[in-house]
Amino acid sequence: MNAGDAAIGAHLGKLDKLFEHRVRLAICVLLTQSDVINFSRFKELLEQTDGNLGAQLRKLEDAGYVTVDKRFEGRKPLSWYALTKVGKSALQAHIKALQAVTGTVG
């Protein structure tokens, strides 16, 4: 293995497994653009079923990458999601590693 291969391997090792699923990556990217987004808006933007979207949000919540604020507006339950500092740092590190890996493609 040459030095270039070792560098690529090191950067690949910095990629965050939680962002391997495109929906989880998209959720965090969208949350960098807005302070909060509700479940219905995510569903509309990402074109996911309730079950799949809920599972992906739960994984991000369990990792501490997003927080959820569940409220009732009128009689309707509404869940609002926000990116945490931990989530923002993880996303930035993932993107930096991805840029380093893809920067070697030429």
Jmol script that loads the backbone (N, CA, C; Angstrom):
load data "model"
ATOM      1  N   MET A   1       0.847  -1.171   0.000  1.00  0.00           N
ATOM      2  CA  MET A   1       0.000   0.000   0.000  1.00  0.00           C
ATOM      3  C   MET A   1       0.893   1.234   0.000  1.00  0.00           C
ATOM      4  N   ASN A   2       0.597   2.180  -0.911  1.00  0.00           N
ATOM      5  CA  ASN A   2       1.400   3.400  -0.955  1.00  0.00           C
ATOM      6  C   ASN A   2       0.804   4.463  -0.043  1.00  0.00           C
ATOM      7  N   ALA A   3       1.491   5.597   0.066  1.00  0.00           N
ATOM      8  CA  ALA A   3       1.063   6.657   0.980  1.00  0.00           C
ATOM      9  C   ALA A   3      -0.301   7.216   0.600  1.00  0.00           C
ATOM     10  N   GLY A   4      -0.575   7.316  -0.711  1.00  0.00           N
ATOM     11  CA  GLY A   4      -1.875   7.818  -1.162  1.00  0.00           C
ATOM     12  C   GLY A   4      -3.009   6.903  -0.739  1.00  0.00           C
ATOM     13  N   ASP A   5      -2.775   5.593  -0.863  1.00  0.00           N
ATOM     14  CA  ASP A   5      -3.791   4.632  -0.442  1.00  0.00           C
ATOM     15  C   ASP A   5      -4.039   4.726   1.064  1.00  0.00           C
ATOM     16  N   ALA A   6      -2.974   4.911   1.813  1.00  0.00           N
ATOM     17  CA  ALA A   6      -3.101   5.022   3.267  1.00  0.00           C
ATOM     18  C   ALA A   6      -3.887   6.277   3.641  1.00  0.00           C
ATOM     19  N   ALA A   7      -3.640   7.380   2.930  1.00  0.00           N
ATOM     20  CA  ALA A   7      -4.354   8.621   3.211  1.00  0.00           C
ATOM     21  C   ALA A   7      -5.842   8.467   2.913  1.00  0.00           C
ATOM     22  N   ILE A   8      -6.153   7.827   1.787  1.00  0.00           N
ATOM     23  CA  ILE A   8      -7.556   7.598   1.441  1.00  0.00           C
ATOM     24  C   ILE A   8      -8.216   6.727   2.510  1.00  0.00           C
ATOM     25  N   GLY A   9      -7.525   5.682   2.920  1.00  0.00           N
ATOM     26  CA  GLY A   9      -8.055   4.801   3.961  1.00  0.00           C
ATOM     27  C   GLY A   9      -8.314   5.549   5.256  1.00  0.00           C
ATOM     28  N   ALA A  10      -7.413   6.455   5.605  1.00  0.00           N
ATOM     29  CA  ALA A  10      -7.585   7.241   6.830  1.00  0.00           C
ATOM     30  C   ALA A  10      -8.819   8.131   6.726  1.00  0.00           C
ATOM     31  N   HIS A  11      -9.018   8.747   5.575  1.00  0.00           N
ATOM     32  CA  HIS A  11     -10.193   9.606   5.383  1.00  0.00           C
ATOM     33  C   HIS A  11     -11.477   8.790   5.355  1.00  0.00           C
ATOM     34  N   LEU A  12     -11.431   7.623   4.727  1.00  0.00           N
ATOM     35  CA  LEU A  12     -12.613   6.750   4.704  1.00  0.00           C
ATOM     36  C   LEU A  12     -13.009   6.349   6.119  1.00  0.00           C
ATOM     37  N   GLY A  13     -12.019   6.153   6.969  1.00  0.00           N
ATOM     38  CA  GLY A  13     -12.286   5.794   8.358  1.00  0.00           C
ATOM     39  C   GLY A  13     -12.957   6.902   9.148  1.00  0.00           C
ATOM     40  N   LYS A  14     -12.902   8.124   8.640  1.00  0.00           N
ATOM     41  CA  LYS A  14     -13.516   9.268   9.318  1.00  0.00           C
ATOM     42  C   LYS A  14     -14.957   9.510   8.877  1.00  0.00           C
ATOM     43  N   LEU A  15     -15.404   8.765   7.859  1.00  0.00           N
ATOM     44  CA  LEU A  15     -16.787   8.911   7.428  1.00  0.00           C
ATOM     45  C   LEU A  15     -17.714   8.357   8.510  1.00  0.00           C
ATOM     46  N   ASP A  16     -18.793   9.063   8.770  1.00  0.00           N
ATOM     47  CA  ASP A  16     -19.738   8.700   9.825  1.00  0.00           C
ATOM     48  C   ASP A  16     -20.755   7.691   9.289  1.00  0.00           C
ATOM     49  N   LYS A  17     -20.837   6.529   9.908  1.00  0.00           N
ATOM     50  CA  LYS A  17     -21.750   5.477   9.456  1.00  0.00           C
ATOM     51  C   LYS A  17     -23.213   5.914   9.488  1.00  0.00           C
ATOM     52  N   LEU A  18     -23.565   6.805  10.398  1.00  0.00           N
ATOM     53  CA  LEU A  18     -24.950   7.267  10.444  1.00  0.00           C
ATOM     54  C   LEU A  18     -25.349   8.007   9.173  1.00  0.00           C
ATOM     55  N   PHE A  19     -24.386   8.603   8.499  1.00  0.00           N
ATOM     56  CA  PHE A  19     -24.692   9.348   7.279  1.00  0.00           C
ATOM     57  C   PHE A  19     -24.613   8.483   6.022  1.00  0.00           C
ATOM     58  N   GLU A  20     -24.410   7.182   6.179  1.00  0.00           N
ATOM     59  CA  GLU A  20     -24.403   6.300   5.019  1.00  0.00           C
ATOM     60  C   GLU A  20     -25.791   6.196   4.396  1.00  0.00           C
ATOM     61  N   HIS A  21     -26.818   6.397   5.193  1.00  0.00           N
ATOM     62  CA  HIS A  21     -28.188   6.385   4.662  1.00  0.00           C
ATOM     63  C   HIS A  21     -28.511   7.789   4.173  1.00  0.00           C
ATOM     64  N   ARG A  22     -28.919   7.888   2.914  1.00  0.00           N
ATOM     65  CA  ARG A  22     -29.123   9.201   2.310  1.00  0.00           C
ATOM     66  C   ARG A  22     -30.178  10.047   3.025  1.00  0.00           C
ATOM     67  N   VAL A  23     -31.182   9.409   3.618  1.00  0.00           N
ATOM     68  CA  VAL A  23     -32.221  10.163   4.309  1.00  0.00           C
ATOM     69  C   VAL A  23     -31.660  10.814   5.573  1.00  0.00           C
ATOM     70  N   ARG A  24     -30.838  10.091   6.319  1.00  0.00           N
ATOM     71  CA  ARG A  24     -30.243  10.681   7.532  1.00  0.00           C
ATOM     72  C   ARG A  24     -29.314  11.832   7.162  1.00  0.00           C
ATOM     73  N   LEU A  25     -28.543  11.661   6.105  1.00  0.00           N
ATOM     74  CA  LEU A  25     -27.671  12.746   5.636  1.00  0.00           C
ATOM     75  C   LEU A  25     -28.511  13.942   5.215  1.00  0.00           C
ATOM     76  N   ALA A  26     -29.566  13.697   4.446  1.00  0.00           N
ATOM     77  CA  ALA A  26     -30.431  14.783   3.969  1.00  0.00           C
ATOM     78  C   ALA A  26     -31.102  15.519   5.124  1.00  0.00           C
ATOM     79  N   ILE A  27     -31.548  14.796   6.129  1.00  0.00           N
ATOM     80  CA  ILE A  27     -32.180  15.423   7.293  1.00  0.00           C
ATOM     81  C   ILE A  27     -31.228  16.435   7.925  1.00  0.00           C
ATOM     82  N   CYS A  28     -29.995  16.008   8.167  1.00  0.00           N
ATOM     83  CA  CYS A  28     -29.032  16.902   8.820  1.00  0.00           C
ATOM     84  C   CYS A  28     -28.645  18.070   7.927  1.00  0.00           C
ATOM     85  N   VAL A  29     -28.502  17.825   6.633  1.00  0.00           N
ATOM     86  CA  VAL A  29     -28.191  18.921   5.712  1.00  0.00           C
ATOM     87  C   VAL A  29     -29.337  19.929   5.699  1.00  0.00           C
ATOM     88  N   LEU A  30     -30.575  19.444   5.622  1.00  0.00           N
ATOM     89  CA  LEU A  30     -31.731  20.349   5.648  1.00  0.00           C
ATOM     90  C   LEU A  30     -31.777  21.161   6.941  1.00  0.00           C
ATOM     91  N   LEU A  31     -31.425  20.521   8.051  1.00  0.00           N
ATOM     92  CA  LEU A  31     -31.459  21.230   9.336  1.00  0.00           C
ATOM     93  C   LEU A  31     -30.358  22.277   9.465  1.00  0.00           C
ATOM     94  N   THR A  32     -29.336  22.205   8.627  1.00  0.00           N
ATOM     95  CA  THR A  32     -28.333  23.283   8.644  1.00  0.00           C
ATOM     96  C   THR A  32     -28.892  24.543   7.997  1.00  0.00           C
ATOM     97  N   GLN A  33     -29.961  24.388   7.209  1.00  0.00           N
ATOM     98  CA  GLN A  33     -30.572  25.511   6.507  1.00  0.00           C
ATOM     99  C   GLN A  33     -31.733  26.137   7.282  1.00  0.00           C
ATOM    100  N   SER A  34     -32.257  25.428   8.263  1.00  0.00           N
ATOM    101  CA  SER A  34     -33.397  25.892   9.063  1.00  0.00           C
ATOM    102  C   SER A  34     -33.124  25.588  10.524  1.00  0.00           C
ATOM    103  N   ASP A  35     -33.660  26.413  11.387  1.00  0.00           N
ATOM    104  CA  ASP A  35     -33.496  26.150  12.825  1.00  0.00           C
ATOM    105  C   ASP A  35     -34.234  24.880  13.228  1.00  0.00           C
ATOM    106  N   VAL A  36     -35.463  24.732  12.733  1.00  0.00           N
ATOM    107  CA  VAL A  36     -36.280  23.561  13.027  1.00  0.00           C
ATOM    108  C   VAL A  36     -37.089  23.192  11.786  1.00  0.00           C
ATOM    109  N   ILE A  37     -37.410  21.919  11.682  1.00  0.00           N
ATOM    110  CA  ILE A  37     -38.274  21.422  10.611  1.00  0.00           C
ATOM    111  C   ILE A  37     -39.202  20.388  11.240  1.00  0.00           C
ATOM    112  N   ASN A  38     -40.465  20.421  10.842  1.00  0.00           N
ATOM    113  CA  ASN A  38     -41.387  19.447  11.423  1.00  0.00           C
ATOM    114  C   ASN A  38     -41.458  18.180  10.576  1.00  0.00           C
ATOM    115  N   PHE A  39     -41.995  17.139  11.192  1.00  0.00           N
ATOM    116  CA  PHE A  39     -42.060  15.818  10.576  1.00  0.00           C
ATOM    117  C   PHE A  39     -42.755  15.868   9.216  1.00  0.00           C
ATOM    118  N   SER A  40     -43.873  16.581   9.146  1.00  0.00           N
ATOM    119  CA  SER A  40     -44.639  16.650   7.892  1.00  0.00           C
ATOM    120  C   SER A  40     -43.823  17.276   6.770  1.00  0.00           C
ATOM    121  N   ARG A  41     -43.049  18.290   7.101  1.00  0.00           N
ATOM    122  CA  ARG A  41     -42.221  18.949   6.075  1.00  0.00           C
ATOM    123  C   ARG A  41     -41.111  18.010   5.611  1.00  0.00           C
ATOM    124  N   PHE A  42     -40.474  17.292   6.530  1.00  0.00           N
ATOM    125  CA  PHE A  42     -39.471  16.292   6.131  1.00  0.00           C
ATOM    126  C   PHE A  42     -40.100  15.260   5.199  1.00  0.00           C
ATOM    127  N   LYS A  43     -41.276  14.807   5.561  1.00  0.00           N
ATOM    128  CA  LYS A  43     -41.957  13.787   4.765  1.00  0.00           C
ATOM    129  C   LYS A  43     -42.193  14.300   3.343  1.00  0.00           C
ATOM    130  N   GLU A  44     -42.607  15.538   3.236  1.00  0.00           N
ATOM    131  CA  GLU A  44     -42.855  16.160   1.936  1.00  0.00           C
ATOM    132  C   GLU A  44     -41.554  16.325   1.142  1.00  0.00           C
ATOM    133  N   LEU A  45     -40.512  16.832   1.785  1.00  0.00           N
ATOM    134  CA  LEU A  45     -39.242  17.096   1.103  1.00  0.00           C
ATOM    135  C   LEU A  45     -38.515  15.822   0.689  1.00  0.00           C
ATOM    136  N   LEU A  46     -38.570  14.814   1.549  1.00  0.00           N
ATOM    137  CA  LEU A  46     -37.777  13.603   1.328  1.00  0.00           C
ATOM    138  C   LEU A  46     -38.572  12.461   0.706  1.00  0.00           C
ATOM    139  N   GLU A  47     -39.886  12.642   0.596  1.00  0.00           N
ATOM    140  CA  GLU A  47     -40.758  11.649  -0.020  1.00  0.00           C
ATOM    141  C   GLU A  47     -40.565  10.263   0.600  1.00  0.00           C
ATOM    142  N   GLN A  48     -40.704  10.223   1.911  1.00  0.00           N
ATOM    143  CA  GLN A  48     -40.550   8.988   2.676  1.00  0.00           C
ATOM    144  C   GLN A  48     -41.859   8.612   3.343  1.00  0.00           C
ATOM    145  N   THR A  49     -42.006   7.333   3.646  1.00  0.00           N
ATOM    146  CA  THR A  49     -43.170   6.893   4.414  1.00  0.00           C
ATOM    147  C   THR A  49     -42.996   7.333   5.864  1.00  0.00           C
ATOM    148  N   ASP A  50     -44.084   7.371   6.593  1.00  0.00           N
ATOM    149  CA  ASP A  50     -44.012   7.729   8.015  1.00  0.00           C
ATOM    150  C   ASP A  50     -43.052   6.807   8.758  1.00  0.00           C
ATOM    151  N   GLY A  51     -43.175   5.505   8.496  1.00  0.00           N
ATOM    152  CA  GLY A  51     -42.350   4.526   9.204  1.00  0.00           C
ATOM    153  C   GLY A  51     -40.867   4.690   8.921  1.00  0.00           C
ATOM    154  N   ASN A  52     -40.502   4.828   7.660  1.00  0.00           N
ATOM    155  CA  ASN A  52     -39.090   4.969   7.318  1.00  0.00           C
ATOM    156  C   ASN A  52     -38.530   6.283   7.858  1.00  0.00           C
ATOM    157  N   LEU A  53     -39.247   7.371   7.656  1.00  0.00           N
ATOM    158  CA  LEU A  53     -38.771   8.663   8.140  1.00  0.00           C
ATOM    159  C   LEU A  53     -38.626   8.651   9.659  1.00  0.00           C
ATOM    160  N   GLY A  54     -39.630   8.092  10.339  1.00  0.00           N
ATOM    161  CA  GLY A  54     -39.562   8.014  11.800  1.00  0.00           C
ATOM    162  C   GLY A  54     -38.366   7.208  12.279  1.00  0.00           C
ATOM    163  N   ALA A  55     -38.073   6.106  11.598  1.00  0.00           N
ATOM    164  CA  ALA A  55     -36.925   5.271  11.976  1.00  0.00           C
ATOM    165  C   ALA A  55     -35.611   6.024  11.784  1.00  0.00           C
ATOM    166  N   GLN A  56     -35.500   6.759  10.694  1.00  0.00           N
ATOM    167  CA  GLN A  56     -34.257   7.498  10.423  1.00  0.00           C
ATOM    168  C   GLN A  56     -34.080   8.652  11.418  1.00  0.00           C
ATOM    169  N   LEU A  57     -35.165   9.339  11.716  1.00  0.00           N
ATOM    170  CA  LEU A  57     -35.089  10.417  12.709  1.00  0.00           C
ATOM    171  C   LEU A  57     -34.737   9.872  14.087  1.00  0.00           C
ATOM    172  N   ARG A  58     -35.277   8.713  14.429  1.00  0.00           N
ATOM    173  CA  ARG A  58     -34.996   8.100  15.730  1.00  0.00           C
ATOM    174  C   ARG A  58     -33.515   7.766  15.864  1.00  0.00           C
ATOM    175  N   LYS A  59     -32.909   7.236  14.794  1.00  0.00           N
ATOM    176  CA  LYS A  59     -31.477   6.908  14.833  1.00  0.00           C
ATOM    177  C   LYS A  59     -30.648   8.166  15.070  1.00  0.00           C
ATOM    178  N   LEU A  60     -31.017   9.255  14.419  1.00  0.00           N
ATOM    179  CA  LEU A  60     -30.294  10.520  14.616  1.00  0.00           C
ATOM    180  C   LEU A  60     -30.525  11.064  16.024  1.00  0.00           C
ATOM    181  N   GLU A  61     -31.734  10.907  16.520  1.00  0.00           N
ATOM    182  CA  GLU A  61     -32.052  11.350  17.881  1.00  0.00           C
ATOM    183  C   GLU A  61     -31.287  10.518  18.905  1.00  0.00           C
ATOM    184  N   ASP A  62     -31.259   9.207  18.724  1.00  0.00           N
ATOM    185  CA  ASP A  62     -30.540   8.326  19.649  1.00  0.00           C
ATOM    186  C   ASP A  62     -29.045   8.642  19.685  1.00  0.00           C
ATOM    187  N   ALA A  63     -28.494   9.073  18.557  1.00  0.00           N
ATOM    188  CA  ALA A  63     -27.069   9.422  18.485  1.00  0.00           C
ATOM    189  C   ALA A  63     -26.787  10.820  19.042  1.00  0.00           C
ATOM    190  N   GLY A  64     -27.849  11.567  19.345  1.00  0.00           N
ATOM    191  CA  GLY A  64     -27.668  12.922  19.856  1.00  0.00           C
ATOM    192  C   GLY A  64     -27.435  13.952  18.757  1.00  0.00           C
ATOM    193  N   TYR A  65     -27.726  13.574  17.514  1.00  0.00           N
ATOM    194  CA  TYR A  65     -27.507  14.491  16.383  1.00  0.00           C
ATOM    195  C   TYR A  65     -28.670  15.446  16.186  1.00  0.00           C
ATOM    196  N   VAL A  66     -29.870  15.024  16.570  1.00  0.00           N
ATOM    197  CA  VAL A  66     -31.042  15.888  16.493  1.00  0.00           C
ATOM    198  C   VAL A  66     -31.820  15.793  17.795  1.00  0.00           C
ATOM    199  N   THR A  67     -32.571  16.841  18.052  1.00  0.00           N
ATOM    200  CA  THR A  67     -33.507  16.836  19.180  1.00  0.00           C
ATOM    201  C   THR A  67     -34.904  16.944  18.603  1.00  0.00           C
ATOM    202  N   VAL A  68     -35.876  16.481  19.371  1.00  0.00           N
ATOM    203  CA  VAL A  68     -37.269  16.572  18.946  1.00  0.00           C
ATOM    204  C   VAL A  68     -38.071  17.270  20.035  1.00  0.00           C
ATOM    205  N   ASP A  69     -38.929  18.159  19.605  1.00  0.00           N
ATOM    206  CA  ASP A  69     -39.839  18.867  20.500  1.00  0.00           C
ATOM    207  C   ASP A  69     -41.245  18.497  20.048  1.00  0.00           C
ATOM    208  N   LYS A  70     -41.916  17.664  20.847  1.00  0.00           N
ATOM    209  CA  LYS A  70     -43.259  17.197  20.493  1.00  0.00           C
ATOM    210  C   LYS A  70     -44.283  18.080  21.187  1.00  0.00           C
ATOM    211  N   ARG A  71     -45.190  18.619  20.392  1.00  0.00           N
ATOM    212  CA  ARG A  71     -46.215  19.524  20.905  1.00  0.00           C
ATOM    213  C   ARG A  71     -47.561  19.197  20.259  1.00  0.00           C
ATOM    214  N   PHE A  72     -48.570  19.803  20.823  1.00  0.00           N
ATOM    215  CA  PHE A  72     -49.879  19.774  20.192  1.00  0.00           C
ATOM    216  C   PHE A  72     -50.179  21.186  19.729  1.00  0.00           C
ATOM    217  N   GLU A  73     -50.581  21.311  18.489  1.00  0.00           N
ATOM    218  CA  GLU A  73     -51.056  22.588  17.967  1.00  0.00           C
ATOM    219  C   GLU A  73     -52.516  22.365  17.620  1.00  0.00           C
ATOM    220  N   GLY A  74     -53.365  23.009  18.413  1.00  0.00           N
ATOM    221  CA  GLY A  74     -54.775  22.654  18.363  1.00  0.00           C
ATOM    222  C   GLY A  74     -54.891  21.280  18.982  1.00  0.00           C
ATOM    223  N   ARG A  75     -55.452  20.356  18.268  1.00  0.00           N
ATOM    224  CA  ARG A  75     -55.527  18.973  18.752  1.00  0.00           C
ATOM    225  C   ARG A  75     -54.614  18.066  17.954  1.00  0.00           C
ATOM    226  N   LYS A  76     -53.768  18.657  17.153  1.00  0.00           N
ATOM    227  CA  LYS A  76     -52.910  17.884  16.257  1.00  0.00           C
ATOM    228  C   LYS A  76     -51.494  17.771  16.834  1.00  0.00           C
ATOM    229  N   PRO A  77     -50.980  16.538  16.968  1.00  0.00           N
ATOM    230  CA  PRO A  77     -49.595  16.391  17.448  1.00  0.00           C
ATOM    231  C   PRO A  77     -48.616  16.825  16.352  1.00  0.00           C
ATOM    232  N   LEU A  78     -47.585  17.519  16.766  1.00  0.00           N
ATOM    233  CA  LEU A  78     -46.584  18.000  15.816  1.00  0.00           C
ATOM    234  C   LEU A  78     -45.202  17.825  16.436  1.00  0.00           C
ATOM    235  N   SER A  79     -44.287  17.242  15.656  1.00  0.00           N
ATOM    236  CA  SER A  79     -42.905  17.027  16.115  1.00  0.00           C
ATOM    237  C   SER A  79     -41.976  17.938  15.338  1.00  0.00           C
ATOM    238  N   TRP A  80     -41.217  18.744  16.060  1.00  0.00           N
ATOM    239  CA  TRP A  80     -40.249  19.662  15.466  1.00  0.00           C
ATOM    240  C   TRP A  80     -38.852  19.151  15.773  1.00  0.00           C
ATOM    241  N   TYR A  81     -37.993  19.118  14.759  1.00  0.00           N
ATOM    242  CA  TYR A  81     -36.636  18.594  14.888  1.00  0.00           C
ATOM    243  C   TYR A  81     -35.622  19.708  14.693  1.00  0.00           C
ATOM    244  N   ALA A  82     -34.532  19.628  15.460  1.00  0.00           N
ATOM    245  CA  ALA A  82     -33.441  20.594  15.356  1.00  0.00           C
ATOM    246  C   ALA A  82     -32.112  19.845  15.405  1.00  0.00           C
ATOM    247  N   LEU A  83     -31.136  20.391  14.732  1.00  0.00           N
ATOM    248  CA  LEU A  83     -29.788  19.824  14.721  1.00  0.00           C
ATOM    249  C   LEU A  83     -29.055  20.268  15.985  1.00  0.00           C
ATOM    250  N   THR A  84     -28.422  19.334  16.668  1.00  0.00           N
ATOM    251  CA  THR A  84     -27.654  19.679  17.867  1.00  0.00           C
ATOM    252  C   THR A  84     -26.232  20.097  17.475  1.00  0.00           C
ATOM    253  N   LYS A  85     -25.495  20.616  18.428  1.00  0.00           N
ATOM    254  CA  LYS A  85     -24.085  20.951  18.177  1.00  0.00           C
ATOM    255  C   LYS A  85     -23.292  19.698  17.820  1.00  0.00           C
ATOM    256  N   VAL A  86     -23.598  18.606  18.498  1.00  0.00           N
ATOM    257  CA  VAL A  86     -22.942  17.327  18.208  1.00  0.00           C
ATOM    258  C   VAL A  86     -23.249  16.900  16.776  1.00  0.00           C
ATOM    259  N   GLY A  87     -24.505  17.030  16.375  1.00  0.00           N
ATOM    260  CA  GLY A  87     -24.903  16.666  15.022  1.00  0.00           C
ATOM    261  C   GLY A  87     -24.236  17.539  13.970  1.00  0.00           C
ATOM    262  N   LYS A  88     -24.160  18.825  14.248  1.00  0.00           N
ATOM    263  CA  LYS A  88     -23.521  19.748  13.304  1.00  0.00           C
ATOM    264  C   LYS A  88     -22.039  19.424  13.162  1.00  0.00           C
ATOM    265  N   SER A  89     -21.378  19.159  14.268  1.00  0.00           N
ATOM    266  CA  SER A  89     -19.948  18.798  14.230  1.00  0.00           C
ATOM    267  C   SER A  89     -19.732  17.490  13.473  1.00  0.00           C
ATOM    268  N   ALA A  90     -20.605  16.507  13.722  1.00  0.00           N
ATOM    269  CA  ALA A  90     -20.488  15.217  13.038  1.00  0.00           C
ATOM    270  C   ALA A  90     -20.690  15.386  11.538  1.00  0.00           C
ATOM    271  N   LEU A  91     -21.658  16.195  11.151  1.00  0.00           N
ATOM    272  CA  LEU A  91     -21.920  16.437   9.731  1.00  0.00           C
ATOM    273  C   LEU A  91     -20.733  17.138   9.085  1.00  0.00           C
ATOM    274  N   GLN A  92     -20.189  18.136   9.750  1.00  0.00           N
ATOM    275  CA  GLN A  92     -19.036  18.857   9.205  1.00  0.00           C
ATOM    276  C   GLN A  92     -17.840  17.929   9.041  1.00  0.00           C
ATOM    277  N   ALA A  93     -17.588  17.078  10.024  1.00  0.00           N
ATOM    278  CA  ALA A  93     -16.467  16.132   9.945  1.00  0.00           C
ATOM    279  C   ALA A  93     -16.687  15.134   8.811  1.00  0.00           C
ATOM    280  N   HIS A  94     -17.912  14.669   8.654  1.00  0.00           N
ATOM    281  CA  HIS A  94     -18.238  13.721   7.590  1.00  0.00           C
ATOM    282  C   HIS A  94     -18.007  14.361   6.218  1.00  0.00           C
ATOM    283  N   ILE A  95     -18.489  15.572   6.052  1.00  0.00           N
ATOM    284  CA  ILE A  95     -18.329  16.268   4.770  1.00  0.00           C
ATOM    285  C   ILE A  95     -16.863  16.547   4.484  1.00  0.00           C
ATOM    286  N   LYS A  96     -16.111  16.922   5.501  1.00  0.00           N
ATOM    287  CA  LYS A  96     -14.681  17.167   5.324  1.00  0.00           C
ATOM    288  C   LYS A  96     -13.962  15.890   4.876  1.00  0.00           C
ATOM    289  N   ALA A  97     -14.286  14.770   5.501  1.00  0.00           N
ATOM    290  CA  ALA A  97     -13.677  13.488   5.118  1.00  0.00           C
ATOM    291  C   ALA A  97     -14.092  13.099   3.704  1.00  0.00           C
ATOM    292  N   LEU A  98     -15.343  13.320   3.374  1.00  0.00           N
ATOM    293  CA  LEU A  98     -15.844  13.002   2.031  1.00  0.00           C
ATOM    294  C   LEU A  98     -15.139  13.860   0.979  1.00  0.00           C
ATOM    295  N   GLN A  99     -14.941  15.127   1.278  1.00  0.00           N
ATOM    296  CA  GLN A  99     -14.226  16.013   0.357  1.00  0.00           C
ATOM    297  C   GLN A  99     -12.777  15.572   0.180  1.00  0.00           C
ATOM    298  N   ALA A 100     -12.156  15.126   1.261  1.00  0.00           N
ATOM    299  CA  ALA A 100     -10.772  14.666   1.185  1.00  0.00           C
ATOM    300  C   ALA A 100     -10.680  13.420   0.314  1.00  0.00           C
ATOM    301  N   VAL A 101     -11.628  12.505   0.462  1.00  0.00           N
ATOM    302  CA  VAL A 101     -11.623  11.280  -0.332  1.00  0.00           C
ATOM    303  C   VAL A 101     -11.900  11.592  -1.794  1.00  0.00           C
ATOM    304  N   THR A 102     -12.923  12.401  -2.057  1.00  0.00           N
ATOM    305  CA  THR A 102     -13.282  12.680  -3.451  1.00  0.00           C
ATOM    306  C   THR A 102     -12.279  13.600  -4.127  1.00  0.00           C
ATOM    307  N   GLY A 103     -11.538  14.337  -3.331  1.00  0.00           N
ATOM    308  CA  GLY A 103     -10.502  15.209  -3.899  1.00  0.00           C
ATOM    309  C   GLY A 103      -9.352  14.424  -4.526  1.00  0.00           C
ATOM    310  N   THR A 104      -9.256  13.159  -4.188  1.00  0.00           N
ATOM    311  CA  THR A 104      -8.188  12.316  -4.745  1.00  0.00           C
ATOM    312  C   THR A 104      -8.581  11.713  -6.088  1.00  0.00           C
ATOM    313  N   VAL A 105      -9.883  11.857  -6.431  1.00  0.00           N
ATOM    314  CA  VAL A 105     -10.364  11.314  -7.712  1.00  0.00           C
ATOM    315  C   VAL A 105     -10.024  12.319  -8.807  1.00  0.00           C
ATOM    316  N   GLY A 106      -9.419  11.855  -9.836  1.00  0.00           N
ATOM    317  CA  GLY A 106      -9.051  12.852 -10.840  1.00  0.00           C
ATOM    318  C   GLY A 106      -8.872  12.264 -12.135  1.00  0.00           C
TER     319      GLY A 106
END
end "model"
wireframe off; spacefill off
backbone 0.3
color backbone group
